[in-house]
Amino acid sequence: MKKAFTLLELIFVIVVVGILAAVIIPNTRTNPLQEAAVQLVSHIRYTQHLAMMDDKFDANEPMWYRQRWQLVFSTAGGTESYYIFSDSPSNTGAYDGNPGANNTYTDVEVARNPAKKDKYLIGVAFSSFDNSATQKLSKELDIGSKYSIGDITVNGGGTGSNANRILFDHLGRPYRGNTSSTSGAPLNTSVDKVATSAIYVKLCTNTCVDPKTNANNANEIVIRIEPETGYAHIL
């Protein structure tokens, strides 16, 4: 005798599949805020990796510690973005705190994008970097445009600095200071402004509100960077 599904059984299967689809599909939708935070954590850890692999100590350079690898948040171009670079002294021996590159890209302060070797880890053009063209940029670092991030705050560290940048030394320890010689509070020694408490980075789709150490609603997400170890994670 030939066996087959009855109409009632087929209807039952269709109903079950429909219920499962209704439960599973919403969970597969992307969350731009979460995606931005995951990407940023990855790049914070990559910055720390670069710093640990590239010890900047130079006995012939009094301010060698300002050359440490750092991740900097920016509002250039009217959007929230960030870049990863190692500052270097100019011809006058000063540091300007900005990402730089010469016309031939043989002398570049910004880190290369490990996933796209022809690009650099910077999301928006600067007057000092690729101001006339954008083919060298990694557009995903423009998290304002890609993930609709409207505001970023950086808080903590116990360093007294309000710089929106995070540096790491060869031990992976986080610092929160400014490398620019013209800033109000630049790094002054190799251990100046090392973080003694956690650093918090808050990403918001709108304007971030206090407290800056935790998310107040679904439009905010916070990344915590631990002192000493520099371990970055999403809260």
Contacts in CASP RR format, 6 or more apart in sequence:
PFRMAT RR
TARGET T0000
AUTHOR 0000-0000-0000
METHOD contacts of the structure
MODEL  1
MKKAFTLLELIFVIVVVGILAAVIIPNTRTNPLQEAAVQLVSHIRYTQHL
AMMDDKFDANEPMWYRQRWQLVFSTAGGTESYYIFSDSPSNTGAYDGNPG
ANNTYTDVEVARNPAKKDKYLIGVAFSSFDNSATQKLSKELDIGSKYSIG
DITVNGGGTGSNANRILFDHLGRPYRGNTSSTSGAPLNTSVDKVATSAIY
VKLCTNTCVDPKTNANNANEIVIRIEPETGYAHIL
5 13 0 8 1.000
32 146 0 8 1.000
32 147 0 8 1.000
32 148 0 8 1.000
32 205 0 8 1.000
33 147 0 8 1.000
33 149 0 8 1.000
33 203 0 8 1.000
33 205 0 8 1.000
33 218 0 8 1.000
33 219 0 8 1.000
33 220 0 8 1.000
33 221 0 8 1.000
34 221 0 8 1.000
34 234 0 8 1.000
35 147 0 8 1.000
36 143 0 8 1.000
36 146 0 8 1.000
36 147 0 8 1.000
36 149 0 8 1.000
36 203 0 8 1.000
36 221 0 8 1.000
37 203 0 8 1.000
37 221 0 8 1.000
37 223 0 8 1.000
37 234 0 8 1.000
38 234 0 8 1.000
39 140 0 8 1.000
39 143 0 8 1.000
39 147 0 8 1.000
40 82 0 8 1.000
40 143 0 8 1.000
40 201 0 8 1.000
40 203 0 8 1.000
40 223 0 8 1.000
41 223 0 8 1.000
41 232 0 8 1.000
41 233 0 8 1.000
41 234 0 8 1.000
43 71 0 8 1.000
43 82 0 8 1.000
43 84 0 8 1.000
43 121 0 8 1.000
43 141 0 8 1.000
44 71 0 8 1.000
44 166 0 8 1.000
44 201 0 8 1.000
44 223 0 8 1.000
44 225 0 8 1.000
44 232 0 8 1.000
45 232 0 8 1.000
46 84 0 8 1.000
46 111 0 8 1.000
46 114 0 8 1.000
46 121 0 8 1.000
47 69 0 8 1.000
47 70 0 8 1.000
47 71 0 8 1.000
47 84 0 8 1.000
47 111 0 8 1.000
47 166 0 8 1.000
47 168 0 8 1.000
48 69 0 8 1.000
48 168 0 8 1.000
48 172 0 8 1.000
48 174 0 8 1.000
48 230 0 8 1.000
48 232 0 8 1.000
50 69 0 8 1.000
50 84 0 8 1.000
50 86 0 8 1.000
50 111 0 8 1.000
50 168 0 8 1.000
51 68 0 8 1.000
51 69 0 8 1.000
51 167 0 8 1.000
51 168 0 8 1.000
51 169 0 8 1.000
51 170 0 8 1.000
51 172 0 8 1.000
52 168 0 8 1.000
52 170 0 8 1.000
52 171 0 8 1.000
52 172 0 8 1.000
54 69 0 8 1.000
54 86 0 8 1.000
54 170 0 8 1.000
55 170 0 8 1.000
56 64 0 8 1.000
56 65 0 8 1.000
56 67 0 8 1.000
56 68 0 8 1.000
56 86 0 8 1.000
56 170 0 8 1.000
57 64 0 8 1.000
57 170 0 8 1.000
58 64 0 8 1.000
58 67 0 8 1.000
61 67 0 8 1.000
61 89 0 8 1.000
63 89 0 8 1.000
63 95 0 8 1.000
63 187 0 8 1.000
64 190 0 8 1.000
65 169 0 8 1.000
65 187 0 8 1.000
65 189 0 8 1.000
65 190 0 8 1.000
65 192 0 8 1.000
66 87 0 8 1.000
66 95 0 8 1.000
66 179 0 8 1.000
66 186 0 8 1.000
66 187 0 8 1.000
67 86 0 8 1.000
67 87 0 8 1.000
67 88 0 8 1.000
67 89 0 8 1.000
67 95 0 8 1.000
67 179 0 8 1.000
68 86 0 8 1.000
68 167 0 8 1.000
68 168 0 8 1.000
68 169 0 8 1.000
68 175 0 8 1.000
68 179 0 8 1.000
69 84 0 8 1.000
69 85 0 8 1.000
69 86 0 8 1.000
69 111 0 8 1.000
69 167 0 8 1.000
69 168 0 8 1.000
70 84 0 8 1.000
70 85 0 8 1.000
70 86 0 8 1.000
70 87 0 8 1.000
70 165 0 8 1.000
70 166 0 8 1.000
70 167 0 8 1.000
70 168 0 8 1.000
70 179 0 8 1.000
71 82 0 8 1.000
71 83 0 8 1.000
71 84 0 8 1.000
71 165 0 8 1.000
71 166 0 8 1.000
72 82 0 8 1.000
72 83 0 8 1.000
72 84 0 8 1.000
72 85 0 8 1.000
72 97 0 8 1.000
72 99 0 8 1.000
72 164 0 8 1.000
72 165 0 8 1.000
73 80 0 8 1.000
73 81 0 8 1.000
73 82 0 8 1.000
73 152 0 8 1.000
73 154 0 8 1.000
73 164 0 8 1.000
73 165 0 8 1.000
73 201 0 8 1.000
74 80 0 8 1.000
74 81 0 8 1.000
74 82 0 8 1.000
74 83 0 8 1.000
74 124 0 8 1.000
74 164 0 8 1.000
75 81 0 8 1.000
76 124 0 8 1.000
76 125 0 8 1.000
76 126 0 8 1.000
77 124 0 8 1.000
77 125 0 8 1.000
79 124 0 8 1.000
79 142 0 8 1.000
79 144 0 8 1.000
79 145 0 8 1.000
80 142 0 8 1.000
80 143 0 8 1.000
80 144 0 8 1.000
80 149 0 8 1.000
80 150 0 8 1.000
80 151 0 8 1.000
80 152 0 8 1.000
81 122 0 8 1.000
81 123 0 8 1.000
81 124 0 8 1.000
81 141 0 8 1.000
81 142 0 8 1.000
81 143 0 8 1.000
81 144 0 8 1.000
82 123 0 8 1.000
82 141 0 8 1.000
82 143 0 8 1.000
83 99 0 8 1.000
83 110 0 8 1.000
83 120 0 8 1.000
83 121 0 8 1.000
83 122 0 8 1.000
83 123 0 8 1.000
83 124 0 8 1.000
83 141 0 8 1.000
84 110 0 8 1.000
84 111 0 8 1.000
84 121 0 8 1.000
84 122 0 8 1.000
85 99 0 8 1.000
85 100 0 8 1.000
85 109 0 8 1.000
85 110 0 8 1.000
85 111 0 8 1.000
85 121 0 8 1.000
85 122 0 8 1.000
86 109 0 8 1.000
86 111 0 8 1.000
87 95 0 8 1.000
87 96 0 8 1.000
87 97 0 8 1.000
87 109 0 8 1.000
87 179 0 8 1.000
87 180 0 8 1.000
88 95 0 8 1.000
88 109 0 8 1.000
89 95 0 8 1.000
90 96 0 8 1.000
94 181 0 8 1.000
94 182 0 8 1.000
95 179 0 8 1.000
95 180 0 8 1.000
95 181 0 8 1.000
95 186 0 8 1.000
96 128 0 8 1.000
96 180 0 8 1.000
96 181 0 8 1.000
96 182 0 8 1.000
97 178 0 8 1.000
97 179 0 8 1.000
97 180 0 8 1.000
97 183 0 8 1.000
98 126 0 8 1.000
98 128 0 8 1.000
98 129 0 8 1.000
98 180 0 8 1.000
99 109 0 8 1.000
99 110 0 8 1.000
99 122 0 8 1.000
99 126 0 8 1.000
99 128 0 8 1.000
99 129 0 8 1.000
100 108 0 8 1.000
100 109 0 8 1.000
100 110 0 8 1.000
100 126 0 8 1.000
100 128 0 8 1.000
100 129 0 8 1.000
101 107 0 8 1.000
101 108 0 8 1.000
101 109 0 8 1.000
101 110 0 8 1.000
101 120 0 8 1.000
101 128 0 8 1.000
101 129 0 8 1.000
101 130 0 8 1.000
101 136 0 8 1.000
102 108 0 8 1.000
105 136 0 8 1.000
108 120 0 8 1.000
109 129 0 8 1.000
110 120 0 8 1.000
110 121 0 8 1.000
110 122 0 8 1.000
110 129 0 8 1.000
111 120 0 8 1.000
111 121 0 8 1.000
112 119 0 8 1.000
112 120 0 8 1.000
112 121 0 8 1.000
113 119 0 8 1.000
113 120 0 8 1.000
113 121 0 8 1.000
113 138 0 8 1.000
116 138 0 8 1.000
118 135 0 8 1.000
118 136 0 8 1.000
119 135 0 8 1.000
119 136 0 8 1.000
119 137 0 8 1.000
119 138 0 8 1.000
120 129 0 8 1.000
120 136 0 8 1.000
120 137 0 8 1.000
120 138 0 8 1.000
121 138 0 8 1.000
121 141 0 8 1.000
122 129 0 8 1.000
122 130 0 8 1.000
122 136 0 8 1.000
122 137 0 8 1.000
122 138 0 8 1.000
122 141 0 8 1.000
123 137 0 8 1.000
123 138 0 8 1.000
123 139 0 8 1.000
123 140 0 8 1.000
123 141 0 8 1.000
123 142 0 8 1.000
124 137 0 8 1.000
124 141 0 8 1.000
124 142 0 8 1.000
125 131 0 8 1.000
125 133 0 8 1.000
125 134 0 8 1.000
125 137 0 8 1.000
129 136 0 8 1.000
130 136 0 8 1.000
130 137 0 8 1.000
139 145 0 8 1.000
139 146 0 8 1.000
140 146 0 8 1.000
143 149 0 8 1.000
143 203 0 8 1.000
144 150 0 8 1.000
148 205 0 8 1.000
149 203 0 8 1.000
149 204 0 8 1.000
149 205 0 8 1.000
150 204 0 8 1.000
150 205 0 8 1.000
150 206 0 8 1.000
150 207 0 8 1.000
151 203 0 8 1.000
151 204 0 8 1.000
151 206 0 8 1.000
151 207 0 8 1.000
151 208 0 8 1.000
152 164 0 8 1.000
152 201 0 8 1.000
152 202 0 8 1.000
152 203 0 8 1.000
152 204 0 8 1.000
152 208 0 8 1.000
153 200 0 8 1.000
153 201 0 8 1.000
153 202 0 8 1.000
153 204 0 8 1.000
153 208 0 8 1.000
153 212 0 8 1.000
154 163 0 8 1.000
154 164 0 8 1.000
154 165 0 8 1.000
154 166 0 8 1.000
154 176 0 8 1.000
154 199 0 8 1.000
154 200 0 8 1.000
154 201 0 8 1.000
155 199 0 8 1.000
155 200 0 8 1.000
155 202 0 8 1.000
155 212 0 8 1.000
155 213 0 8 1.000
156 176 0 8 1.000
156 195 0 8 1.000
156 197 0 8 1.000
156 198 0 8 1.000
156 199 0 8 1.000
156 200 0 8 1.000
156 213 0 8 1.000
157 174 0 8 1.000
157 176 0 8 1.000
157 195 0 8 1.000
157 196 0 8 1.000
157 197 0 8 1.000
157 198 0 8 1.000
157 199 0 8 1.000
157 227 0 8 1.000
158 176 0 8 1.000
158 195 0 8 1.000
158 196 0 8 1.000
158 197 0 8 1.000
159 175 0 8 1.000
159 176 0 8 1.000
159 177 0 8 1.000
159 193 0 8 1.000
159 194 0 8 1.000
159 195 0 8 1.000
159 196 0 8 1.000
160 176 0 8 1.000
160 185 0 8 1.000
160 193 0 8 1.000
161 176 0 8 1.000
161 177 0 8 1.000
161 178 0 8 1.000
161 185 0 8 1.000
161 193 0 8 1.000
163 176 0 8 1.000
163 177 0 8 1.000
163 178 0 8 1.000
163 183 0 8 1.000
163 185 0 8 1.000
165 176 0 8 1.000
165 177 0 8 1.000
165 178 0 8 1.000
165 179 0 8 1.000
166 174 0 8 1.000
166 175 0 8 1.000
166 176 0 8 1.000
166 199 0 8 1.000
166 201 0 8 1.000
166 225 0 8 1.000
167 174 0 8 1.000
167 175 0 8 1.000
167 176 0 8 1.000
167 177 0 8 1.000
167 179 0 8 1.000
167 187 0 8 1.000
168 174 0 8 1.000
168 175 0 8 1.000
168 230 0 8 1.000
169 175 0 8 1.000
169 190 0 8 1.000
169 194 0 8 1.000
172 229 0 8 1.000
172 230 0 8 1.000
173 194 0 8 1.000
173 195 0 8 1.000
173 227 0 8 1.000
173 228 0 8 1.000
173 229 0 8 1.000
173 230 0 8 1.000
174 194 0 8 1.000
174 195 0 8 1.000
174 199 0 8 1.000
174 225 0 8 1.000
174 226 0 8 1.000
174 227 0 8 1.000
174 230 0 8 1.000
175 187 0 8 1.000
175 192 0 8 1.000
175 193 0 8 1.000
175 194 0 8 1.000
175 195 0 8 1.000
176 193 0 8 1.000
176 195 0 8 1.000
176 199 0 8 1.000
177 185 0 8 1.000
177 186 0 8 1.000
177 187 0 8 1.000
177 193 0 8 1.000
178 184 0 8 1.000
178 185 0 8 1.000
178 186 0 8 1.000
178 187 0 8 1.000
179 186 0 8 1.000
179 187 0 8 1.000
180 186 0 8 1.000
185 193 0 8 1.000
187 193 0 8 1.000
195 225 0 8 1.000
195 227 0 8 1.000
195 228 0 8 1.000
195 230 0 8 1.000
196 227 0 8 1.000
197 227 0 8 1.000
198 213 0 8 1.000
198 224 0 8 1.000
198 225 0 8 1.000
198 226 0 8 1.000
198 227 0 8 1.000
199 224 0 8 1.000
199 225 0 8 1.000
199 227 0 8 1.000
200 212 0 8 1.000
200 213 0 8 1.000
200 222 0 8 1.000
200 223 0 8 1.000
200 224 0 8 1.000
200 225 0 8 1.000
201 222 0 8 1.000
201 223 0 8 1.000
201 225 0 8 1.000
202 208 0 8 1.000
202 212 0 8 1.000
202 213 0 8 1.000
202 215 0 8 1.000
202 220 0 8 1.000
202 221 0 8 1.000
202 222 0 8 1.000
202 223 0 8 1.000
203 220 0 8 1.000
203 221 0 8 1.000
203 222 0 8 1.000
203 223 0 8 1.000
204 219 0 8 1.000
204 220 0 8 1.000
204 221 0 8 1.000
205 219 0 8 1.000
205 220 0 8 1.000
206 219 0 8 1.000
208 220 0 8 1.000
209 216 0 8 1.000
213 222 0 8 1.000
214 222 0 8 1.000
214 235 0 8 1.000
215 221 0 8 1.000
215 222 0 8 1.000
215 235 0 8 1.000
221 234 0 8 1.000
221 235 0 8 1.000
222 234 0 8 1.000
222 235 0 8 1.000
223 232 0 8 1.000
223 233 0 8 1.000
223 234 0 8 1.000
223 235 0 8 1.000
224 232 0 8 1.000
224 233 0 8 1.000
224 234 0 8 1.000
224 235 0 8 1.000
225 231 0 8 1.000
225 232 0 8 1.000
226 232 0 8 1.000
226 233 0 8 1.000
END
